[in-house]
């Protein structure tokens, strides 16, 4: 099953929720594949066409240098390969379009919040005069470098940050993301658990902006559906023992437990199941929906479910092209969001006819279709051709329509649901 969501609220108005509506702003429409059910029709507000920035017609001669801080190490290292492959494929497509803009990508590690790798990487990238930095995957890591990046007049664009705390962050108009805030994933996860028949829920939560934010929205949705959260246990990055948290969760004996962690799932899940909690009553999230075939005993989490923002990268051209970039890929999480991040950056530079970070930031919403009322384009080459004619564009990419709002959040997104097999790999649920 996949859950599609379309949000038309402004970024600053997404804090208060009632059911599936954003109070006082607009409805967030959730549609899901279900037996015997009919999905409600989706509605969309027209893009804002006011105050569109002019696009100069004519040829371009631009060289765009972009850096990445994606996880090559740390607790989200499993997300690094698909994200870097998405960026590399986008760079390939942009350069092969021969539209008057060439992209150079400098890849660096983000690490995680237990290290200072991201700061070192950002310092290095800024010294190389990059116009934009793609990353980090971790919201907590991005918070450690966002001020450094945006103060330098450089675009900070994450394909995977989901913390709602970015929504109102003072970023000089230079922070953007293609992943939806966890207000959406939490809504989907909480409702999924309730729909599966659980009336009580336990939460095991990473104590950082990502973990606590997602836990709060999951709790709100589950309780709104009539359930009760009977235990909520926090832990910190770097903790080596989880005995206290697992003991408290088992004592509460919830019908389901949502494991809102990163790589720590490799430790806490076997311990939890080993203590007697059923593996098929666990729920995973984007930070840990991964391949555990080499980490868990066969069948340990068979039947468990997980949520992951983004369109499923199944069989098809995009998947095959990613595998040409990196034949060893087994996980495709956030590959589409990473691809679209770089394409949007390049289109904004093309529209502005400039590689200055502040100029790119001014055009990013416009080329995504969030303003300007542009013509739809589904690839870089077509979009660049329109821009070269002085036309406005609305890029719809591998991660969906995107449509950035006035503060850099996508207003249209998809959250997919997966289920673990006997070999502890997650399969997309049709």
C-alpha positions as CSV (number, residue, x, y, z in Angstrom):
1,X,0.0,0.0,0.0
2,X,1.2,3.5,-0.6
3,X,-0.2,6.6,1.0
4,X,-0.3,9.7,-1.1
5,X,-0.6,13.1,0.5
6,X,-1.0,16.5,-0.9
7,X,-0.5,19.5,1.3
8,X,-1.3,23.1,0.3
9,X,-0.6,24.9,3.6
10,X,2.2,27.4,4.0
11,X,5.2,26.2,5.9
12,X,4.6,28.4,8.8
13,X,1.1,27.1,9.4
14,X,1.7,23.4,9.8
15,X,2.0,23.1,13.5
16,X,-1.6,22.5,14.6
17,X,-3.4,19.4,13.4
18,X,-6.9,18.1,13.8
19,X,-7.5,14.6,12.3
20,X,-6.2,14.9,8.8
21,X,-6.6,18.6,8.5
22,X,-4.3,21.5,9.1
23,X,-6.4,23.6,11.4
24,X,-7.4,26.9,9.9
25,X,-5.4,26.5,6.7
26,X,-6.3,23.6,4.4
27,X,-7.0,19.9,4.3
28,X,-4.2,17.4,3.9
29,X,-5.8,14.7,1.8
30,X,-4.6,11.1,2.5
31,X,-5.5,8.3,0.1
32,X,-4.6,4.7,0.6
33,X,-5.0,1.4,-1.3
34,X,-7.3,-0.7,0.9
35,X,-9.6,-3.7,0.4
36,X,-13.1,-2.6,-0.4
37,X,-12.3,1.1,0.0
38,X,-12.5,3.9,-2.5
39,X,-9.9,6.6,-2.3
40,X,-11.2,10.1,-2.0
41,X,-10.4,12.4,-4.9
42,X,-7.3,14.6,-4.5
43,X,-7.6,18.3,-4.9
44,X,-4.9,20.8,-5.5
45,X,-4.7,24.6,-5.1
46,X,-3.3,26.4,-8.2
47,X,0.3,27.6,-7.9
48,X,0.9,31.2,-6.9
49,X,1.5,33.1,-10.0
50,X,2.1,36.5,-8.3
51,X,5.5,38.2,-8.3
52,X,7.1,35.8,-10.7
53,X,10.7,36.6,-11.4
54,X,11.6,37.2,-15.0
55,X,13.5,34.5,-17.0
56,X,15.9,35.9,-19.5
57,X,15.6,34.2,-22.9
58,X,18.8,33.1,-24.7
59,X,21.8,30.9,-24.4
60,X,23.6,30.2,-21.2
61,X,27.2,29.5,-20.4
62,X,27.3,28.5,-16.8
63,X,29.5,26.2,-14.7
64,X,27.8,25.2,-11.4
65,X,29.7,23.6,-8.6
66,X,27.6,21.7,-6.0
67,X,28.8,19.9,-2.9
68,X,27.1,17.1,-1.0
69,X,27.2,16.1,2.6
70,X,25.5,12.7,2.5
71,X,26.2,9.8,5.0
72,X,29.2,7.8,3.9
73,X,29.6,6.8,7.6
74,X,27.6,6.8,10.8
75,X,24.1,5.7,11.8
76,X,22.5,6.6,8.4
77,X,25.3,5.2,6.2
78,X,22.8,2.9,4.4
79,X,21.2,6.0,2.9
80,X,24.4,7.4,1.5
81,X,24.7,5.2,-1.7
82,X,21.2,5.8,-3.1
83,X,21.4,9.5,-2.3
84,X,24.8,9.9,-3.9
85,X,23.6,7.8,-6.9
86,X,20.6,10.1,-7.3
87,X,22.9,13.2,-7.3
88,X,25.3,11.6,-9.7
89,X,22.6,10.6,-12.2
90,X,21.1,14.1,-12.1
91,X,24.5,15.6,-12.8
92,X,24.9,13.2,-15.7
93,X,21.5,14.1,-17.2
94,X,22.1,17.9,-16.7
95,X,25.5,17.7,-18.4
96,X,24.3,15.5,-21.3
97,X,21.5,17.9,-22.0
98,X,24.2,20.3,-23.4
99,X,21.9,23.3,-22.5
100,X,24.7,25.7,-21.6
101,X,25.2,24.7,-18.0
102,X,27.7,22.1,-16.7
103,X,27.5,20.7,-13.2
104,X,30.5,19.6,-11.1
105,X,29.7,17.7,-7.9
106,X,32.1,17.4,-4.9
107,X,31.1,14.5,-2.6
108,X,31.8,14.7,1.1
109,X,30.7,12.8,4.2
110,X,28.1,14.0,6.7
111,X,28.8,11.5,9.4
112,X,26.2,11.6,12.2
113,X,25.6,13.7,15.3
114,X,28.3,11.8,17.3
115,X,31.0,13.4,15.1
116,X,32.0,16.8,13.7
117,X,32.5,15.4,10.2
118,X,29.7,17.5,8.7
119,X,31.3,20.8,9.9
120,X,34.6,19.8,8.5
121,X,33.0,18.8,5.2
122,X,31.0,22.0,4.9
123,X,34.1,24.1,5.6
124,X,36.0,22.3,2.9
125,X,33.1,22.7,0.4
126,X,32.7,26.4,1.1
127,X,36.4,26.9,0.5
128,X,35.8,25.5,-3.0
129,X,33.2,28.1,-3.7
130,X,30.2,25.8,-4.2
131,X,26.9,27.4,-5.0
132,X,24.8,24.8,-3.1
133,X,25.2,21.9,-0.8
134,X,22.9,18.8,-1.0
135,X,22.4,17.1,2.4
136,X,22.5,16.1,5.1
137,X,20.2,13.1,5.4
138,X,20.0,13.5,9.2
139,X,17.9,16.4,10.4
140,X,20.2,16.6,13.5
141,X,23.3,16.9,11.3
142,X,21.7,19.5,9.1
143,X,21.0,21.6,12.2
144,X,24.7,21.6,13.0
145,X,25.6,23.2,9.7
146,X,22.6,25.1,8.4
147,X,23.8,28.4,9.8
148,X,27.3,28.0,8.4
149,X,25.9,27.2,5.0
150,X,23.2,29.9,4.7
151,X,25.3,32.6,6.3
152,X,27.8,32.1,3.4
153,X,25.0,32.8,0.9
154,X,25.0,29.1,-0.3
155,X,21.8,27.1,-0.9
156,X,21.3,24.3,1.6
157,X,19.1,21.6,0.0
158,X,18.3,18.3,1.8
159,X,16.7,15.3,0.1
160,X,15.9,13.6,3.4
161,X,15.5,16.1,6.3
162,X,12.0,15.6,7.8
163,X,12.1,17.4,11.1
164,X,9.2,19.9,11.4
165,X,11.6,22.3,13.1
166,X,13.1,23.4,9.8
167,X,9.7,24.8,8.8
168,X,10.1,28.1,10.6
169,X,13.9,28.2,10.8
170,X,15.6,31.5,10.0
171,X,17.6,30.4,6.9
172,X,17.9,33.6,4.8
173,X,15.6,32.0,2.3
174,X,18.3,29.4,1.4
175,X,17.1,26.1,3.0
176,X,15.0,23.7,0.9
177,X,14.1,20.1,1.0
178,X,12.4,17.5,-1.3
179,X,11.4,15.3,1.7
180,X,8.1,16.2,3.4
181,X,8.1,17.2,7.1
182,X,7.4,14.4,9.5
183,X,4.0,15.9,10.3
184,X,3.0,13.8,7.3
185,X,4.9,10.6,8.0
186,X,3.7,10.7,11.6
187,X,0.1,11.1,10.4
188,X,0.4,8.1,8.1
189,X,2.2,5.9,10.6
190,X,-0.2,6.6,13.5
191,X,-3.2,5.9,11.3
192,X,-1.6,2.8,9.9
193,X,-1.0,1.3,13.3
194,X,-4.5,2.1,14.4
195,X,-6.0,0.6,11.2
196,X,-4.0,-2.6,11.8
197,X,-6.0,-3.1,15.0
198,X,-3.7,-1.8,17.7
199,X,-5.4,0.0,20.6
200,X,-2.2,0.7,22.6
201,X,1.2,1.8,21.4
202,X,4.7,2.0,22.7
203,X,7.4,4.4,21.3
204,X,11.1,3.8,21.3
205,X,12.5,7.2,20.2
206,X,15.9,8.7,19.2
207,X,16.2,11.9,21.3
208,X,16.9,14.3,18.5
209,X,14.8,16.7,16.4
210,X,14.0,14.0,13.9
211,X,13.0,11.3,16.5
212,X,11.0,13.5,18.9
213,X,9.2,15.3,16.1
214,X,8.2,12.1,14.3
215,X,7.1,10.5,17.6
216,X,4.9,13.5,18.5
217,X,3.0,13.4,15.2
218,X,2.7,9.7,15.3
219,X,1.3,9.9,18.8
220,X,-1.2,12.6,17.9
221,X,-2.5,10.6,14.9
222,X,-2.7,7.4,16.9
223,X,-4.6,9.0,19.8
224,X,-6.9,10.9,17.3
225,X,-7.8,7.5,15.9
226,X,-8.8,6.3,19.4
227,X,-5.6,4.6,20.5
228,X,-3.5,5.2,23.7
229,X,0.2,5.6,23.9
230,X,1.2,3.7,27.0
231,X,5.0,4.0,26.9
232,X,7.4,6.5,25.4
233,X,11.1,5.7,25.9
234,X,13.9,8.0,24.7
235,X,17.6,7.3,24.1
236,X,20.5,9.4,22.9
237,X,22.8,8.9,20.0
238,X,25.8,6.9,21.1
239,X,24.0,5.1,23.9
240,X,25.3,1.5,24.2
241,X,22.7,0.1,26.5
242,X,18.9,0.1,26.1
243,X,17.9,-2.3,28.9
244,X,15.9,0.3,30.8
245,X,13.9,1.4,27.8
246,X,13.2,-2.1,26.7
247,X,12.2,-3.1,30.2
248,X,9.7,-0.2,30.4
249,X,8.2,-1.0,27.0
250,X,7.7,-4.7,27.8
251,X,6.1,-3.8,31.2
252,X,3.6,-1.6,29.4
253,X,2.8,-4.5,27.0
254,X,1.5,-2.4,24.1
255,X,-0.2,-3.9,21.1
256,X,2.4,-2.3,18.8
257,X,5.8,-0.6,19.2
258,X,7.1,2.1,16.8
259,X,10.9,2.0,16.6
260,X,11.8,5.6,15.7
261,X,15.6,5.2,15.4
262,X,18.4,5.2,12.9
263,X,21.0,2.4,12.8
264,X,20.4,1.6,16.4
265,X,17.6,-0.6,15.3
266,X,20.2,-3.3,14.6
267,X,20.8,-3.5,18.4
268,X,17.4,-2.7,19.9
269,X,15.2,-4.8,17.7
270,X,16.9,-8.2,18.3
271,X,17.0,-7.3,22.0
272,X,13.3,-6.4,22.1
273,X,12.2,-9.5,20.1
274,X,14.6,-11.7,22.2
275,X,12.9,-10.4,25.4
276,X,9.6,-11.9,24.0
277,X,8.0,-9.0,22.1
278,X,6.6,-10.2,18.7
279,X,8.6,-9.0,15.8
280,X,5.5,-8.7,13.6
281,X,4.0,-6.1,15.9
282,X,6.9,-3.6,15.3
283,X,6.7,-0.6,13.1
284,X,9.7,1.0,11.5
285,X,10.3,4.5,9.9
286,X,12.4,6.0,7.2
287,X,15.5,6.2,9.5
288,X,15.6,2.4,9.7
289,X,13.5,0.8,6.9
290,X,16.6,-1.1,5.7
291,X,17.9,-4.5,4.6
292,X,18.4,-6.6,7.8
293,X,19.0,-9.9,6.0
294,X,22.6,-10.0,7.2
295,X,21.9,-8.6,10.7
296,X,18.8,-10.4,12.0
297,X,18.0,-14.1,12.4
298,X,15.6,-15.3,9.7
299,X,12.0,-14.3,10.3
300,X,12.9,-12.0,13.3
301,X,10.8,-9.1,12.0
302,X,8.7,-10.9,9.3
303,X,5.4,-9.1,9.1
304,X,6.6,-5.9,10.6
305,X,5.7,-2.7,8.7
306,X,7.5,0.6,8.0
307,X,6.8,4.0,6.4
308,X,9.1,5.7,4.0
309,X,8.5,9.1,2.4
310,X,8.9,9.0,-1.4
311,X,7.6,7.2,-4.4
312,X,8.6,3.5,-4.5
313,X,11.5,3.0,-6.9
314,X,10.4,-0.3,-8.3
315,X,11.3,-1.9,-11.6
316,X,11.7,0.7,-14.3
317,X,13.9,3.1,-16.1
318,X,14.9,5.2,-13.1
319,X,15.9,2.2,-11.0
320,X,17.9,0.8,-13.9
321,X,19.7,4.1,-14.5
322,X,20.6,4.3,-10.8
323,X,22.1,0.8,-11.0
324,X,24.2,1.9,-13.9
325,X,25.6,4.7,-11.7
326,X,26.1,2.3,-8.7
327,X,25.7,-1.4,-9.6
328,X,25.9,-2.4,-5.9
329,X,22.7,-0.5,-4.9
330,X,20.3,-2.6,-2.8
331,X,18.4,0.3,-1.2
332,X,16.9,3.2,-3.2
333,X,15.6,5.3,-0.3
334,X,15.6,9.1,-1.1
335,X,17.3,8.5,-4.5
336,X,14.5,10.3,-6.3
337,X,14.5,13.2,-3.8
338,X,18.3,13.5,-4.2
339,X,18.0,13.5,-8.0
340,X,15.3,16.2,-7.9
341,X,17.3,18.4,-5.5
342,X,20.2,18.8,-7.9
343,X,17.9,19.2,-10.9
344,X,16.0,22.0,-9.2
345,X,19.2,23.7,-8.2
346,X,20.4,23.6,-11.8
347,X,17.1,24.8,-13.1
348,X,17.1,27.7,-10.6
349,X,20.6,28.6,-11.7
350,X,19.5,28.4,-15.3
351,X,16.5,30.6,-14.7
352,X,18.5,33.2,-12.9
353,X,21.4,32.9,-15.4
354,X,23.6,32.9,-12.4
355,X,25.5,30.5,-10.1
356,X,25.4,32.8,-7.1
357,X,23.7,30.9,-4.2
358,X,21.4,33.8,-3.3
359,X,20.2,34.1,-7.0
360,X,19.6,30.3,-7.1
361,X,17.6,30.5,-3.9
362,X,15.3,33.2,-5.3
363,X,14.3,31.0,-8.2
364,X,14.0,27.6,-6.6
365,X,10.4,27.9,-5.6
366,X,9.5,29.2,-9.0
367,X,11.0,26.4,-11.0
368,X,9.4,23.8,-8.7
369,X,5.9,25.1,-9.6
370,X,5.3,26.7,-6.2
371,X,5.0,30.1,-7.9
372,X,5.1,31.5,-11.5
373,X,2.4,29.3,-13.0
374,X,5.0,27.6,-15.3
375,X,4.6,24.9,-17.9
376,X,5.0,21.3,-16.7
377,X,8.3,19.6,-17.5
378,X,9.4,16.2,-16.3
379,X,13.1,16.3,-17.1
380,X,15.9,18.8,-17.0
381,X,16.3,19.0,-20.8
382,X,12.7,20.0,-21.5
383,X,12.6,22.4,-18.6
384,X,15.9,24.1,-19.7
385,X,14.6,24.4,-23.2
386,X,11.5,26.3,-21.9
387,X,13.7,28.6,-19.8
388,X,15.9,29.3,-22.7
389,X,12.8,30.7,-24.4
390,X,12.1,32.9,-21.5
391,X,9.2,30.8,-20.3
392,X,8.3,29.8,-16.7
393,X,8.6,26.1,-15.8
394,X,7.0,23.7,-13.2
395,X,9.4,20.8,-12.8
396,X,7.8,17.5,-11.7
397,X,10.5,14.9,-10.9
398,X,11.4,11.5,-9.7
399,X,10.0,12.1,-6.2
400,X,6.7,13.6,-7.5
401,X,5.4,17.1,-8.2
402,X,7.3,18.6,-5.3
403,X,5.9,22.2,-5.5
404,X,8.0,24.1,-2.9
405,X,6.2,26.6,-0.7
406,X,7.4,30.1,0.1
407,X,9.8,28.7,2.8
408,X,11.2,25.7,1.0
409,X,9.0,22.8,2.0
410,X,7.4,20.5,-0.6
411,X,3.6,20.8,-0.5
412,X,3.0,17.5,-2.4
413,X,4.5,14.2,-1.2
414,X,4.1,10.5,-1.0
415,X,4.6,8.2,1.9
416,X,4.9,4.5,1.1
417,X,4.3,1.5,3.4
418,X,6.6,-1.5,3.4
419,X,6.4,-4.9,5.1
420,X,9.3,-7.1,6.2
421,X,9.7,-10.6,4.6
422,X,11.1,-13.8,6.1
423,X,14.6,-12.7,5.2
424,X,14.1,-9.4,7.1
425,X,14.0,-7.2,4.0
426,X,11.3,-4.7,3.4
427,X,9.0,-5.1,0.4
428,X,6.7,-2.4,-0.9
429,X,3.0,-3.2,-0.3
430,X,0.9,-2.7,-3.4
